[in-house]
Amino acid sequence: MSKRTIGIDVGTETIKLVQVTERNGVRAWTHRTLAQHDKEPGRALLAEIAELGWDDVSGACVTGRMGRLVDL
């Protein structure tokens, strides 16, 4: 079984997401995204999460200048 962890960086102009997947004890970087949010980070973040999928994520963290706006 694999485990997915998502890292989110919410900056003043962009959102960066990275996904690390662990299978059989081996971790690999399996997805990354850089998206402009045009001063609407919430809308952009929800769109990126919907595209990536959230139901089977085992862990996540948020950082960045606007990261405190995310309730995780």
Predicted model as a PDB file, atoms N, CA, C, CB and O in Angstrom, pLDDT in the B-factor column:
MODEL        1                                                                  
ATOM      1  N   MET A   1       0.832  -1.170   0.000  1.00 71.00           N  
ATOM      2  CA  MET A   1       0.000   0.000   0.000  1.00 71.00           C  
ATOM      3  C   MET A   1       0.886   1.246   0.000  1.00 71.00           C  
ATOM      4  CB  MET A   1      -0.952  -0.009   1.208  1.00 71.00           C  
ATOM      5  O   MET A   1       1.970   1.238   0.583  1.00 71.00           O  
ATOM      6  N   SER A   2       0.428   2.307  -0.649  1.00 83.00           N  
ATOM      7  CA  SER A   2       1.213   3.527  -0.711  1.00 83.00           C  
ATOM      8  C   SER A   2       0.598   4.612   0.165  1.00 83.00           C  
ATOM      9  CB  SER A   2       1.329   4.012  -2.154  1.00 83.00           C  
ATOM     10  O   SER A   2      -0.604   4.618   0.430  1.00 83.00           O  
ATOM     11  N   LYS A   3       1.451   5.523   0.604  1.00 94.00           N  
ATOM     12  CA  LYS A   3       1.025   6.662   1.408  1.00 94.00           C  
ATOM     13  C   LYS A   3       1.407   7.941   0.666  1.00 94.00           C  
ATOM     14  CB  LYS A   3       1.668   6.622   2.837  1.00 94.00           C  
ATOM     15  O   LYS A   3       2.515   8.058   0.142  1.00 94.00           O  
ATOM     16  N   ARG A   4       0.476   8.901   0.626  1.00 95.00           N  
ATOM     17  CA  ARG A   4       0.756  10.183  -0.023  1.00 95.00           C  
ATOM     18  C   ARG A   4       0.801  11.295   1.012  1.00 95.00           C  
ATOM     19  CB  ARG A   4      -0.303  10.497  -1.099  1.00 95.00           C  
ATOM     20  O   ARG A   4      -0.047  11.367   1.901  1.00 95.00           O  
ATOM     21  N   THR A   5       1.793  12.155   0.887  1.00 96.00           N  
ATOM     22  CA  THR A   5       1.925  13.332   1.723  1.00 96.00           C  
ATOM     23  C   THR A   5       2.001  14.540   0.804  1.00 96.00           C  
ATOM     24  CB  THR A   5       3.178  13.239   2.654  1.00 96.00           C  
ATOM     25  O   THR A   5       2.681  14.507  -0.221  1.00 96.00           O  
ATOM     26  N   ILE A   6       1.296  15.613   1.177  1.00 96.00           N  
ATOM     27  CA  ILE A   6       1.243  16.812   0.360  1.00 96.00           C  
ATOM     28  C   ILE A   6       1.869  17.973   1.126  1.00 96.00           C  
ATOM     29  CB  ILE A   6      -0.213  17.139  -0.044  1.00 96.00           C  
ATOM     30  O   ILE A   6       1.552  18.193   2.295  1.00 96.00           O  
ATOM     31  N   GLY A   7       2.754  18.712   0.470  1.00 97.00           N  
ATOM     32  CA  GLY A   7       3.322  19.939   1.011  1.00 97.00           C  
ATOM     33  C   GLY A   7       2.779  21.112   0.208  1.00 97.00           C  
ATOM     34  O   GLY A   7       2.753  21.069  -1.022  1.00 97.00           O  
ATOM     35  N   ILE A   8       2.347  22.153   0.898  1.00 97.00           N  
ATOM     36  CA  ILE A   8       1.727  23.308   0.251  1.00 97.00           C  
ATOM     37  C   ILE A   8       2.448  24.572   0.719  1.00 97.00           C  
ATOM     38  CB  ILE A   8       0.193  23.383   0.574  1.00 97.00           C  
ATOM     39  O   ILE A   8       2.615  24.792   1.919  1.00 97.00           O  
ATOM     40  N   ASP A   9       2.872  25.395  -0.231  1.00 97.00           N  
ATOM     41  CA  ASP A   9       3.490  26.687   0.065  1.00 97.00           C  
ATOM     42  C   ASP A   9       2.619  27.762  -0.568  1.00 97.00           C  
ATOM     43  CB  ASP A   9       4.974  26.762  -0.468  1.00 97.00           C  
ATOM     44  O   ASP A   9       2.516  27.847  -1.792  1.00 97.00           O  
ATOM     45  N   VAL A  10       1.991  28.585   0.272  1.00 97.00           N  
ATOM     46  CA  VAL A  10       1.112  29.640  -0.221  1.00 97.00           C  
ATOM     47  C   VAL A  10       1.862  30.965  -0.087  1.00 97.00           C  
ATOM     48  CB  VAL A  10      -0.255  29.671   0.567  1.00 97.00           C  
ATOM     49  O   VAL A  10       2.028  31.500   1.009  1.00 97.00           O  
ATOM     50  N   GLY A  11       2.304  31.472  -1.220  1.00 96.00           N  
ATOM     51  CA  GLY A  11       3.023  32.735  -1.240  1.00 96.00           C  
ATOM     52  C   GLY A  11       2.115  33.890  -1.632  1.00 96.00           C  
ATOM     53  O   GLY A  11       0.913  33.705  -1.825  1.00 96.00           O  
ATOM     54  N   THR A  12       2.685  35.069  -1.747  1.00 94.00           N  
ATOM     55  CA  THR A  12       1.895  36.252  -2.081  1.00 94.00           C  
ATOM     56  C   THR A  12       1.443  36.268  -3.535  1.00 94.00           C  
ATOM     57  CB  THR A  12       2.689  37.496  -1.788  1.00 94.00           C  
ATOM     58  O   THR A  12       0.497  36.976  -3.879  1.00 94.00           O  
ATOM     59  N   GLU A  13       2.106  35.496  -4.392  1.00 96.00           N  
ATOM     60  CA  GLU A  13       1.729  35.452  -5.798  1.00 96.00           C  
ATOM     61  C   GLU A  13       1.480  34.057  -6.351  1.00 96.00           C  
ATOM     62  CB  GLU A  13       2.779  36.100  -6.599  1.00 96.00           C  
ATOM     63  O   GLU A  13       0.766  33.894  -7.341  1.00 96.00           O  
ATOM     64  N   THR A  14       2.067  33.056  -5.714  1.00 97.00           N  
ATOM     65  CA  THR A  14       1.951  31.693  -6.237  1.00 97.00           C  
ATOM     66  C   THR A  14       1.630  30.692  -5.129  1.00 97.00           C  
ATOM     67  CB  THR A  14       3.242  31.287  -6.946  1.00 97.00           C  
ATOM     68  O   THR A  14       1.796  30.957  -3.938  1.00 97.00           O  
ATOM     69  N   ILE A  15       1.166  29.536  -5.580  1.00 97.00           N  
ATOM     70  CA  ILE A  15       0.984  28.373  -4.715  1.00 97.00           C  
ATOM     71  C   ILE A  15       1.837  27.266  -5.292  1.00 97.00           C  
ATOM     72  CB  ILE A  15      -0.529  27.943  -4.606  1.00 97.00           C  
ATOM     73  O   ILE A  15       1.805  26.994  -6.492  1.00 97.00           O  
ATOM     74  N   LYS A  16       2.598  26.632  -4.421  1.00 97.00           N  
ATOM     75  CA  LYS A  16       3.406  25.493  -4.838  1.00 97.00           C  
ATOM     76  C   LYS A  16       2.930  24.276  -4.062  1.00 97.00           C  
ATOM     77  CB  LYS A  16       4.933  25.755  -4.605  1.00 97.00           C  
ATOM     78  O   LYS A  16       2.742  24.339  -2.847  1.00 97.00           O  
ATOM     79  N   LEU A  17       2.737  23.177  -4.762  1.00 96.00           N  
ATOM     80  CA  LEU A  17       2.360  21.921  -4.126  1.00 96.00           C  
ATOM     81  C   LEU A  17       3.358  20.850  -4.534  1.00 96.00           C  
ATOM     82  CB  LEU A  17       0.911  21.506  -4.510  1.00 96.00           C  
ATOM     83  O   LEU A  17       3.833  20.819  -5.669  1.00 96.00           O  
ATOM     84  N   VAL A  18       3.661  19.992  -3.606  1.00 97.00           N  
ATOM     85  CA  VAL A  18       4.498  18.836  -3.894  1.00 97.00           C  
ATOM     86  C   VAL A  18       3.849  17.615  -3.251  1.00 97.00           C  
ATOM     87  CB  VAL A  18       5.962  19.044  -3.373  1.00 97.00           C  
ATOM     88  O   VAL A  18       3.310  17.686  -2.146  1.00 97.00           O  
ATOM     89  N   GLN A  19       3.913  16.511  -3.957  1.00 96.00           N  
ATOM     90  CA  GLN A  19       3.378  15.246  -3.434  1.00 96.00           C  
ATOM     91  C   GLN A  19       4.529  14.250  -3.341  1.00 96.00           C  
ATOM     92  CB  GLN A  19       2.218  14.686  -4.345  1.00 96.00           C  
ATOM     93  O   GLN A  19       5.277  14.048  -4.297  1.00 96.00           O  
ATOM     94  N   VAL A  20       4.649  13.641  -2.184  1.00 97.00           N  
ATOM     95  CA  VAL A  20       5.631  12.576  -1.969  1.00 97.00           C  
ATOM     96  C   VAL A  20       4.843  11.306  -1.688  1.00 97.00           C  
ATOM     97  CB  VAL A  20       6.629  12.916  -0.784  1.00 97.00           C  
ATOM     98  O   VAL A  20       3.966  11.285  -0.825  1.00 97.00           O  
ATOM     99  N   THR A  21       5.161  10.260  -2.418  1.00 96.00           N  
ATOM    100  CA  THR A  21       4.483   8.978  -2.248  1.00 96.00           C  
ATOM    101  C   THR A  21       5.481   7.952  -1.722  1.00 96.00           C  
ATOM    102  CB  THR A  21       3.849   8.497  -3.586  1.00 96.00           C  
ATOM    103  O   THR A  21       6.609   7.853  -2.205  1.00 96.00           O  
ATOM    104  N   GLU A  22       5.043   7.195  -0.727  1.00 95.00           N  
ATOM    105  CA  GLU A  22       5.880   6.140  -0.163  1.00 95.00           C  
ATOM    106  C   GLU A  22       5.279   4.787  -0.506  1.00 95.00           C  
ATOM    107  CB  GLU A  22       6.025   6.303   1.373  1.00 95.00           C  
ATOM    108  O   GLU A  22       4.121   4.506  -0.198  1.00 95.00           O  
ATOM    109  N   ARG A  23       6.089   3.953  -1.151  1.00 93.00           N  
ATOM    110  CA  ARG A  23       5.687   2.581  -1.486  1.00 93.00           C  
ATOM    111  C   ARG A  23       6.807   1.639  -1.056  1.00 93.00           C  
ATOM    112  CB  ARG A  23       5.382   2.429  -3.025  1.00 93.00           C  
ATOM    113  O   ARG A  23       7.968   1.824  -1.419  1.00 93.00           O  
ATOM    114  N   ASN A  24       6.439   0.642  -0.286  1.00 93.00           N  
ATOM    115  CA  ASN A  24       7.406  -0.365   0.168  1.00 93.00           C  
ATOM    116  C   ASN A  24       8.624   0.273   0.834  1.00 93.00           C  
ATOM    117  CB  ASN A  24       7.856  -1.229  -1.007  1.00 93.00           C  
ATOM    118  O   ASN A  24       9.751  -0.184   0.642  1.00 93.00           O  
ATOM    119  N   GLY A  25       8.398   1.319   1.610  1.00 92.00           N  
ATOM    120  CA  GLY A  25       9.478   1.969   2.334  1.00 92.00           C  
ATOM    121  C   GLY A  25      10.314   2.940   1.522  1.00 92.00           C  
ATOM    122  O   GLY A  25      11.262   3.521   2.051  1.00 92.00           O  
ATOM    123  N   VAL A  26       9.990   3.131   0.257  1.00 96.00           N  
ATOM    124  CA  VAL A  26      10.741   4.033  -0.608  1.00 96.00           C  
ATOM    125  C   VAL A  26       9.889   5.265  -0.902  1.00 96.00           C  
ATOM    126  CB  VAL A  26      11.163   3.321  -1.928  1.00 96.00           C  
ATOM    127  O   VAL A  26       8.765   5.149  -1.391  1.00 96.00           O  
ATOM    128  N   ARG A  27      10.431   6.442  -0.600  1.00 95.00           N  
ATOM    129  CA  ARG A  27       9.715   7.693  -0.865  1.00 95.00           C  
ATOM    130  C   ARG A  27      10.177   8.275  -2.194  1.00 95.00           C  
ATOM    131  CB  ARG A  27       9.937   8.715   0.283  1.00 95.00           C  
ATOM    132  O   ARG A  27      11.363   8.256  -2.523  1.00 95.00           O  
ATOM    133  N   ALA A  28       9.207   8.794  -2.953  1.00 96.00           N  
ATOM    134  CA  ALA A  28       9.520   9.410  -4.245  1.00 96.00           C  
ATOM    135  C   ALA A  28       8.656  10.638  -4.446  1.00 96.00           C  
ATOM    136  CB  ALA A  28       9.314   8.409  -5.405  1.00 96.00           C  
ATOM    137  O   ALA A  28       7.489  10.667  -4.054  1.00 96.00           O  
ATOM    138  N   TRP A  29       9.234  11.631  -5.053  1.00 94.00           N  
ATOM    139  CA  TRP A  29       8.532  12.855  -5.400  1.00 94.00           C  
ATOM    140  C   TRP A  29       7.702  12.524  -6.627  1.00 94.00           C  
ATOM    141  CB  TRP A  29       9.523  14.062  -5.661  1.00 94.00           C  
ATOM    142  O   TRP A  29       8.259  12.248  -7.690  1.00 94.00           O  
ATOM    143  N   THR A  30       6.381  12.548  -6.504  1.00 95.00           N  
ATOM    144  CA  THR A  30       5.527  12.062  -7.591  1.00 95.00           C  
ATOM    145  C   THR A  30       4.694  13.138  -8.269  1.00 95.00           C  
ATOM    146  CB  THR A  30       4.619  11.014  -7.071  1.00 95.00           C  
ATOM    147  O   THR A  30       4.051  12.871  -9.284  1.00 95.00           O  
ATOM    148  N   HIS A  31       4.695  14.349  -7.725  1.00 95.00           N  
ATOM    149  CA  HIS A  31       3.947  15.431  -8.370  1.00 95.00           C  
ATOM    150  C   HIS A  31       4.409  16.761  -7.812  1.00 95.00           C  
ATOM    151  CB  HIS A  31       2.420  15.256  -8.166  1.00 95.00           C  
ATOM    152  O   HIS A  31       4.716  16.876  -6.625  1.00 95.00           O  
ATOM    153  N   ARG A  32       4.458  17.767  -8.673  1.00 96.00           N  
ATOM    154  CA  ARG A  32       4.709  19.120  -8.205  1.00 96.00           C  
ATOM    155  C   ARG A  32       3.970  20.104  -9.097  1.00 96.00           C  
ATOM    156  CB  ARG A  32       6.223  19.426  -8.185  1.00 96.00           C  
ATOM    157  O   ARG A  32       3.797  19.872 -10.294  1.00 96.00           O  
ATOM    158  N   THR A  33       3.539  21.201  -8.499  1.00 95.00           N  
ATOM    159  CA  THR A  33       2.751  22.205  -9.199  1.00 95.00           C  
ATOM    160  C   THR A  33       3.182  23.588  -8.742  1.00 95.00           C  
ATOM    161  CB  THR A  33       1.239  21.994  -8.958  1.00 95.00           C  
ATOM    162  O   THR A  33       3.449  23.810  -7.561  1.00 95.00           O  
ATOM    163  N   LEU A  34       3.246  24.508  -9.682  1.00 96.00           N  
ATOM    164  CA  LEU A  34       3.441  25.921  -9.396  1.00 96.00           C  
ATOM    165  C   LEU A  34       2.313  26.655 -10.095  1.00 96.00           C  
ATOM    166  CB  LEU A  34       4.859  26.436  -9.868  1.00 96.00           C  
ATOM    167  O   LEU A  34       2.196  26.601 -11.319  1.00 96.00           O  
ATOM    168  N   ALA A  35       1.472  27.348  -9.313  1.00 95.00           N  
ATOM    169  CA  ALA A  35       0.305  28.021  -9.891  1.00 95.00           C  
ATOM    170  C   ALA A  35       0.239  29.474  -9.432  1.00 95.00           C  
ATOM    171  CB  ALA A  35      -0.992  27.283  -9.505  1.00 95.00           C  
ATOM    172  O   ALA A  35       0.409  29.764  -8.248  1.00 95.00           O  
ATOM    173  N   GLN A  36      -0.006  30.373 -10.357  1.00 96.00           N  
ATOM    174  CA  GLN A  36      -0.277  31.772 -10.031  1.00 96.00           C  
ATOM    175  C   GLN A  36      -1.676  31.840  -9.424  1.00 96.00           C  
ATOM    176  CB  GLN A  36      -0.156  32.701 -11.304  1.00 96.00           C  
ATOM    177  O   GLN A  36      -2.584  31.161  -9.903  1.00 96.00           O  
ATOM    178  N   HIS A  37      -1.868  32.649  -8.373  1.00 95.00           N  
ATOM    179  CA  HIS A  37      -3.205  32.695  -7.784  1.00 95.00           C  
ATOM    180  C   HIS A  37      -3.918  34.036  -7.984  1.00 95.00           C  
ATOM    181  CB  HIS A  37      -3.113  32.397  -6.314  1.00 95.00           C  
ATOM    182  O   HIS A  37      -5.071  34.175  -7.574  1.00 95.00           O  
ATOM    183  N   ASP A  38      -3.273  35.016  -8.594  1.00 93.00           N  
ATOM    184  CA  ASP A  38      -3.911  36.295  -8.905  1.00 93.00           C  
ATOM    185  C   ASP A  38      -4.658  36.883  -7.709  1.00 93.00           C  
ATOM    186  CB  ASP A  38      -4.868  36.124 -10.067  1.00 93.00           C  
ATOM    187  O   ASP A  38      -5.793  37.343  -7.835  1.00 93.00           O  
ATOM    188  N   LYS A  39      -4.008  36.860  -6.555  1.00 93.00           N  
ATOM    189  CA  LYS A  39      -4.540  37.406  -5.301  1.00 93.00           C  
ATOM    190  C   LYS A  39      -5.788  36.691  -4.787  1.00 93.00           C  
ATOM    191  CB  LYS A  39      -4.853  38.856  -5.485  1.00 93.00           C  
ATOM    192  O   LYS A  39      -6.519  37.232  -3.957  1.00 93.00           O  
ATOM    193  N   GLU A  40      -6.035  35.468  -5.284  1.00 93.00           N  
ATOM    194  CA  GLU A  40      -7.127  34.625  -4.793  1.00 93.00           C  
ATOM    195  C   GLU A  40      -6.553  33.240  -4.449  1.00 93.00           C  
ATOM    196  CB  GLU A  40      -8.286  34.513  -5.864  1.00 93.00           C  
ATOM    197  O   GLU A  40      -6.837  32.258  -5.136  1.00 93.00           O  
ATOM    198  N   PRO A  41      -5.747  33.171  -3.384  1.00 93.00           N  
ATOM    199  CA  PRO A  41      -5.087  31.896  -3.075  1.00 93.00           C  
ATOM    200  C   PRO A  41      -6.056  30.777  -2.720  1.00 93.00           C  
ATOM    201  CB  PRO A  41      -4.127  32.087  -1.943  1.00 93.00           C  
ATOM    202  O   PRO A  41      -5.784  29.614  -3.018  1.00 93.00           O  
ATOM    203  N   GLY A  42      -7.174  31.101  -2.093  1.00 92.00           N  
ATOM    204  CA  GLY A  42      -8.142  30.064  -1.726  1.00 92.00           C  
ATOM    205  C   GLY A  42      -8.712  29.358  -2.934  1.00 92.00           C  
ATOM    206  O   GLY A  42      -8.769  28.129  -2.973  1.00 92.00           O  
ATOM    207  N   ARG A  43      -9.132  30.126  -3.917  1.00 94.00           N  
ATOM    208  CA  ARG A  43      -9.694  29.563  -5.144  1.00 94.00           C  
ATOM    209  C   ARG A  43      -8.657  28.693  -5.854  1.00 94.00           C  
ATOM    210  CB  ARG A  43     -10.184  30.689  -6.083  1.00 94.00           C  
ATOM    211  O   ARG A  43      -8.956  27.576  -6.279  1.00 94.00           O  
ATOM    212  N   ALA A  44      -7.444  29.213  -5.976  1.00 94.00           N  
ATOM    213  CA  ALA A  44      -6.393  28.474  -6.670  1.00 94.00           C  
ATOM    214  C   ALA A  44      -6.019  27.193  -5.929  1.00 94.00           C  
ATOM    215  CB  ALA A  44      -5.161  29.352  -6.841  1.00 94.00           C  
ATOM    216  O   ALA A  44      -5.805  26.152  -6.550  1.00 94.00           O  
ATOM    217  N   LEU A  45      -5.942  27.271  -4.604  1.00 94.00           N  
ATOM    218  CA  LEU A  45      -5.584  26.089  -3.815  1.00 94.00           C  
ATOM    219  C   LEU A  45      -6.642  25.000  -3.929  1.00 94.00           C  
ATOM    220  CB  LEU A  45      -5.387  26.468  -2.349  1.00 94.00           C  
ATOM    221  O   LEU A  45      -6.313  23.827  -4.105  1.00 94.00           O  
ATOM    222  N   LEU A  46      -7.904  25.384  -3.830  1.00 94.00           N  
ATOM    223  CA  LEU A  46      -8.978  24.391  -3.969  1.00 94.00           C  
ATOM    224  C   LEU A  46      -8.948  23.724  -5.340  1.00 94.00           C  
ATOM    225  CB  LEU A  46     -10.343  25.049  -3.743  1.00 94.00           C  
ATOM    226  O   LEU A  46      -9.182  22.520  -5.447  1.00 94.00           O  
ATOM    227  N   ALA A  47      -8.664  24.486  -6.377  1.00 94.00           N  
ATOM    228  CA  ALA A  47      -8.584  23.911  -7.727  1.00 94.00           C  
ATOM    229  C   ALA A  47      -7.427  22.924  -7.838  1.00 94.00           C  
ATOM    230  CB  ALA A  47      -8.425  25.023  -8.776  1.00 94.00           C  
ATOM    231  O   ALA A  47      -7.580  21.854  -8.427  1.00 94.00           O  
ATOM    232  N   GLU A  48      -6.285  23.272  -7.282  1.00 93.00           N  
ATOM    233  CA  GLU A  48      -5.128  22.378  -7.351  1.00 93.00           C  
ATOM    234  C   GLU A  48      -5.352  21.105  -6.538  1.00 93.00           C  
ATOM    235  CB  GLU A  48      -3.875  23.097  -6.854  1.00 93.00           C  
ATOM    236  O   GLU A  48      -4.978  20.016  -6.975  1.00 93.00           O  
ATOM    237  N   ILE A  49      -5.958  21.236  -5.362  1.00 92.00           N  
ATOM    238  CA  ILE A  49      -6.240  20.061  -4.532  1.00 92.00           C  
ATOM    239  C   ILE A  49      -7.255  19.151  -5.220  1.00 92.00           C  
ATOM    240  CB  ILE A  49      -6.761  20.490  -3.144  1.00 92.00           C  
ATOM    241  O   ILE A  49      -7.120  17.929  -5.173  1.00 92.00           O  
ATOM    242  N   ALA A  50      -8.259  19.732  -5.851  1.00 93.00           N  
ATOM    243  CA  ALA A  50      -9.256  18.920  -6.559  1.00 93.00           C  
ATOM    244  C   ALA A  50      -8.599  18.128  -7.681  1.00 93.00           C  
ATOM    245  CB  ALA A  50     -10.383  19.809  -7.126  1.00 93.00           C  
ATOM    246  O   ALA A  50      -8.958  16.975  -7.919  1.00 93.00           O  
ATOM    247  N   GLU A  51      -7.654  18.730  -8.362  1.00 91.00           N  
ATOM    248  CA  GLU A  51      -6.962  18.049  -9.454  1.00 91.00           C  
ATOM    249  C   GLU A  51      -6.058  16.930  -8.921  1.00 91.00           C  
ATOM    250  CB  GLU A  51      -6.133  19.057 -10.270  1.00 91.00           C  
ATOM    251  O   GLU A  51      -5.939  15.874  -9.542  1.00 91.00           O  
ATOM    252  N   LEU A  52      -5.437  17.164  -7.790  1.00 89.00           N  
ATOM    253  CA  LEU A  52      -4.514  16.188  -7.209  1.00 89.00           C  
ATOM    254  C   LEU A  52      -5.235  15.074  -6.468  1.00 89.00           C  
ATOM    255  CB  LEU A  52      -3.555  16.877  -6.271  1.00 89.00           C  
ATOM    256  O   LEU A  52      -4.752  13.942  -6.426  1.00 89.00           O  
ATOM    257  N   GLY A  53      -6.386  15.384  -5.885  1.00 88.00           N  
ATOM    258  CA  GLY A  53      -7.112  14.403  -5.070  1.00 88.00           C  
ATOM    259  C   GLY A  53      -6.698  14.516  -3.621  1.00 88.00           C  
ATOM    260  O   GLY A  53      -5.521  14.723  -3.328  1.00 88.00           O  
ATOM    261  N   TRP A  54      -7.643  14.382  -2.713  1.00 89.00           N  
ATOM    262  CA  TRP A  54      -7.378  14.595  -1.298  1.00 89.00           C  
ATOM    263  C   TRP A  54      -7.820  13.416  -0.436  1.00 89.00           C  
ATOM    264  CB  TRP A  54      -8.067  15.850  -0.833  1.00 89.00           C  
ATOM    265  O   TRP A  54      -7.351  13.279   0.694  1.00 89.00           O  
ATOM    266  N   ASP A  55      -8.699  12.572  -0.936  1.00 90.00           N  
ATOM    267  CA  ASP A  55      -9.326  11.525  -0.120  1.00 90.00           C  
ATOM    268  C   ASP A  55      -8.351  10.538   0.507  1.00 90.00           C  
ATOM    269  CB  ASP A  55     -10.296  10.772  -0.952  1.00 90.00           C  
ATOM    270  O   ASP A  55      -8.596  10.070   1.619  1.00 90.00           O  
ATOM    271  N   ASP A  56      -7.269  10.212  -0.160  1.00 90.00           N  
ATOM    272  CA  ASP A  56      -6.353   9.208   0.376  1.00 90.00           C  
ATOM    273  C   ASP A  56      -5.008   9.790   0.824  1.00 90.00           C  
ATOM    274  CB  ASP A  56      -6.117   8.142  -0.659  1.00 90.00           C  
ATOM    275  O   ASP A  56      -4.023   9.056   0.917  1.00 90.00           O  
ATOM    276  N   VAL A  57      -4.954  11.079   1.098  1.00 95.00           N  
ATOM    277  CA  VAL A  57      -3.732  11.710   1.588  1.00 95.00           C  
ATOM    278  C   VAL A  57      -3.545  11.344   3.059  1.00 95.00           C  
ATOM    279  CB  VAL A  57      -3.784  13.261   1.401  1.00 95.00           C  
ATOM    280  O   VAL A  57      -4.481  11.448   3.852  1.00 95.00           O  
ATOM    281  N   SER A  58      -2.341  10.917   3.419  1.00 95.00           N  
ATOM    282  CA  SER A  58      -2.097  10.505   4.800  1.00 95.00           C  
ATOM    283  C   SER A  58      -1.516  11.630   5.657  1.00 95.00           C  
ATOM    284  CB  SER A  58      -1.162   9.319   4.821  1.00 95.00           C  
ATOM    285  O   SER A  58      -1.515  11.533   6.884  1.00 95.00           O  
ATOM    286  N   GLY A  59      -1.022  12.696   5.020  1.00 95.00           N  
ATOM    287  CA  GLY A  59      -0.484  13.812   5.779  1.00 95.00           C  
ATOM    288  C   GLY A  59      -0.299  15.018   4.877  1.00 95.00           C  
ATOM    289  O   GLY A  59      -0.179  14.889   3.659  1.00 95.00           O  
ATOM    290  N   ALA A  60      -0.278  16.192   5.494  1.00 96.00           N  
ATOM    291  CA  ALA A  60      -0.091  17.426   4.732  1.00 96.00           C  
ATOM    292  C   ALA A  60       0.448  18.505   5.655  1.00 96.00           C  
ATOM    293  CB  ALA A  60      -1.419  17.884   4.070  1.00 96.00           C  
ATOM    294  O   ALA A  60       0.270  18.445   6.872  1.00 96.00           O  
ATOM    295  N   CYS A  61       1.112  19.494   5.061  1.00 96.00           N  
ATOM    296  CA  CYS A  61       1.560  20.658   5.817  1.00 96.00           C  
ATOM    297  C   CYS A  61       1.488  21.875   4.921  1.00 96.00           C  
ATOM    298  CB  CYS A  61       2.998  20.459   6.364  1.00 96.00           C  
ATOM    299  O   CYS A  61       1.540  21.767   3.696  1.00 96.00           O  
ATOM    300  N   VAL A  62       1.366  23.045   5.552  1.00 97.00           N  
ATOM    301  CA  VAL A  62       1.261  24.312   4.833  1.00 97.00           C  
ATOM    302  C   VAL A  62       2.316  25.264   5.370  1.00 97.00           C  
ATOM    303  CB  VAL A  62      -0.164  24.926   4.971  1.00 97.00           C  
ATOM    304  O   VAL A  62       2.567  25.323   6.574  1.00 97.00           O  
ATOM    305  N   THR A  63       2.925  26.004   4.465  1.00 96.00           N  
ATOM    306  CA  THR A  63       3.903  27.018   4.824  1.00 96.00           C  
ATOM    307  C   THR A  63       3.741  28.198   3.870  1.00 96.00           C  
ATOM    308  CB  THR A  63       5.355  26.446   4.775  1.00 96.00           C  
ATOM    309  O   THR A  63       2.896  28.165   2.975  1.00 96.00           O  
ATOM    310  N   GLY A  64       4.529  29.211   4.057  1.00 95.00           N  
ATOM    311  CA  GLY A  64       4.521  30.355   3.156  1.00 95.00           C  
ATOM    312  C   GLY A  64       3.944  31.594   3.818  1.00 95.00           C  
ATOM    313  O   GLY A  64       3.325  31.522   4.880  1.00 95.00           O  
ATOM    314  N   ARG A  65       4.159  32.734   3.169  1.00 93.00           N  
ATOM    315  CA  ARG A  65       3.724  34.016   3.716  1.00 93.00           C  
ATOM    316  C   ARG A  65       2.221  34.058   3.977  1.00 93.00           C  
ATOM    317  CB  ARG A  65       4.108  35.135   2.772  1.00 93.00           C  
ATOM    318  O   ARG A  65       1.778  34.698   4.931  1.00 93.00           O  
ATOM    319  N   MET A  66       1.438  33.389   3.147  1.00 92.00           N  
ATOM    320  CA  MET A  66      -0.010  33.385   3.315  1.00 92.00           C  
ATOM    321  C   MET A  66      -0.512  32.041   3.814  1.00 92.00           C  
ATOM    322  CB  MET A  66      -0.691  33.737   2.008  1.00 92.00           C  
ATOM    323  O   MET A  66      -1.716  31.786   3.792  1.00 92.00           O  
ATOM    324  N   GLY A  67       0.380  31.188   4.257  1.00 91.00           N  
ATOM    325  CA  GLY A  67       0.015  29.864   4.732  1.00 91.00           C  
ATOM    326  C   GLY A  67      -0.915  29.870   5.932  1.00 91.00           C  
ATOM    327  O   GLY A  67      -1.704  28.943   6.118  1.00 91.00           O  
ATOM    328  N   ARG A  68      -0.823  30.927   6.755  1.00 90.00           N  
ATOM    329  CA  ARG A  68      -1.687  30.997   7.944  1.00 90.00           C  
ATOM    330  C   ARG A  68      -3.163  31.152   7.588  1.00 90.00           C  
ATOM    331  CB  ARG A  68      -1.258  32.156   8.830  1.00 90.00           C  
ATOM    332  O   ARG A  68      -4.028  30.978   8.447  1.00 90.00           O  
ATOM    333  N   LEU A  69      -3.459  31.477   6.328  1.00 88.00           N  
ATOM    334  CA  LEU A  69      -4.842  31.595   5.882  1.00 88.00           C  
ATOM    335  C   LEU A  69      -5.497  30.232   5.644  1.00 88.00           C  
ATOM    336  CB  LEU A  69      -4.903  32.422   4.614  1.00 88.00           C  
ATOM    337  O   LEU A  69      -6.716  30.138   5.503  1.00 88.00           O  
ATOM    338  N   VAL A  70      -4.680  29.182   5.600  1.00 90.00           N  
ATOM    339  CA  VAL A  70      -5.178  27.836   5.317  1.00 90.00           C  
ATOM    340  C   VAL A  70      -5.414  27.120   6.642  1.00 90.00           C  
ATOM    341  CB  VAL A  70      -4.176  27.034   4.418  1.00 90.00           C  
ATOM    342  O   VAL A  70      -4.502  27.002   7.459  1.00 90.00           O  
ATOM    343  N   ASP A  71      -6.616  26.651   6.849  1.00 89.00           N  
ATOM    344  CA  ASP A  71      -6.977  25.913   8.063  1.00 89.00           C  
ATOM    345  C   ASP A  71      -6.770  24.424   7.803  1.00 89.00           C  
ATOM    346  CB  ASP A  71      -8.460  26.208   8.491  1.00 89.00           C  
ATOM    347  O   ASP A  71      -7.641  23.759   7.241  1.00 89.00           O  
ATOM    348  N   LEU A  72      -5.640  23.917   8.204  1.00 85.00           N  
ATOM    349  CA  LEU A  72      -5.301  22.510   7.945  1.00 85.00           C  
ATOM    350  C   LEU A  72      -5.005  21.818   9.247  1.00 85.00           C  
ATOM    351  CB  LEU A  72      -4.096  22.387   6.987  1.00 85.00           C  
ATOM    352  O   LEU A  72      -4.697  20.627   9.257  1.00 85.00           O  
TER     353      LEU A  72                                                      
ENDMDL                                                                          
END                                                                             
